[in-house]
Amino acid sequence: MKSLKAVMLVLASFLCLQSFSQAPVPFREPDYKKPKLFADLPAKMNLKTSRLEAFFTQPAGATVNTFITDEFLFQGKIVSKANESTHQSVVIRSTNRPGATLTFTKTVNADGTFRYIGRILSFGNGDAFEVTIENGLYYLQKTNLYDVINE
């Protein structure tokens, strides 16, 4: 009788523990066969930060039509903005690269210098761009979508 109670107690404990455990997180395998949205552009381009700075002064809803590099005309609509004391951000949905979104942020450092970060990506395509810095110059560097995000 004691062994039956012990078995029931162990079984009940096991069932309670299982009922409180979390369900596994769903994971999708990356689709490396997605089409390239930026195949016509070079892998690395000199970014014109002064042209992107102009986006911070425009209101949400404004349309933009600017060469952000010598080779890359970016057209779109500003969908959101944030303006804090040390950060400014803008998100622009592209009209000439369907599905692509540009996110660009300017950070003001304590010494008054600026730092820029940003990305252009489309979840429906396999390539993307990231803002990088080398020797004080900013570039748009082509990358793979799955190097930037996890699904």
N, C-alpha and C positions, 0 to 999 in steps of 0.2 A: 504494500500500500504506500509505503514511504517512497519507493522508487517511482510509482505512478505519479505521485504529487510532484516529485522532483522533475520528472519528464514534462509534466504539464506546465510547471513554473518556467522551465527553460524554453518551451515552445511559446508560451505567452510572452516572455521577454523578447524572444526573437521577432515575433509578429509585431510587437509594439515598436521595436527599433526599426523594422522595415517600413512601417506605416509613416514614420517621421522622416525617413530619408528623402532627399531631393531627387526629383526626376532628372535623368541625364540631359545635359544641354545639347540641343540639336546642333549638328555641325554639317555644313554643306561643303563639299569639295569645290575648290576653285575651278572655274571654267576658263581654261587657258586658251580656248578657241574663240573668245569674244573678238569681234572686229576691232580694228585700230581706228580711233577717231582722229589721231594726230599723225598719221603715217606720212603726210605730205610735208611735215615740218622737221627741221633738224633736231638732233638729239639734245643739243645745248645751244641756248640763245641768250644774248646779253639782254637783261631785263631793264626796261626804262622805268625806274621807280618814280620819277617825277610825273610820268603820265598816270601811274596808278595812284599817286598822291591826290590827283584831281578827283578821284572817286569819293574821297572822304568828305569833300565839300558839297557833293550833290545829294539831294534828298532821296529817300527810298521811293521807288517807282520811276525814277529817272532812267532814261535809256542812255547807253554808252556806246561809243563807236571810236575805238582808239587802237593804234598800233602799240601793243605793250612790249614788243620787240620790233626789230627792223623787218622781221618776216611774218609776224603773227598779228593779224587784225582781230581784235576781240570785240564783238558786238553783243549786247545783251541788255538786261534790265536789272537794276539794283533791287533786290528782294528784301534785304535787311541790312541794318547798320547798328553799330554799337560805338559809343563814344564815352570812354571813361577818362580819368585824369592821366593815366599812364598807357592806355591802350585805345586804339581805334581799329575797328574791323568793318569790313564790307563783304557782302555776299552777292554775287552777280550771276544770274542764270543766263547762259549764252543763247543767242538766237541764231548765230551763224555756225555753231557747233552743237547741234541738238542733243540735249541731255547733259551737257557739260555745265559745271558750276565752278566759278572762281571764288575762292575764299582768300582774302588778303588782310593781314593784320600788321599794324605798325605799333611797336612798343617803344616808349620813351624811357631810356635808361636814366639812372640817378645823375649821371654826369652830363645829361642833355643830349647825348647821341641817340640815334635811332637804330632799331633793328626790325627787319621785315621777315615775315614768314608767310607762306601761302601755298595753295595747291589749286590745280585745275584738274577735275576728274569727272568721269561719267560712269555710273555703275553699270551701264549697258555696254561699255567698251572695255577693252583690255589694257589700254595705255592711259597714262596720266602725266602731269607735270608737277614738279615741286620747285619752290623757290629755294635756291642754294646760294651760299656766299663763298667766294674764293678771293683772297687777297683784297678784301674790301669792296669787291664788285659783286653785284647780284646777277644771278642767272636763272633761267627756266631750264631745268634738267628733266629730260624725259625719263620716265620710269614705268614699271608695270603696275597695274592697278592693285594686284595682290601683294606688292611690296609695300603698299601704302595702307591697305585695309585688310581686315580679316572678316570673312563671312561666317 
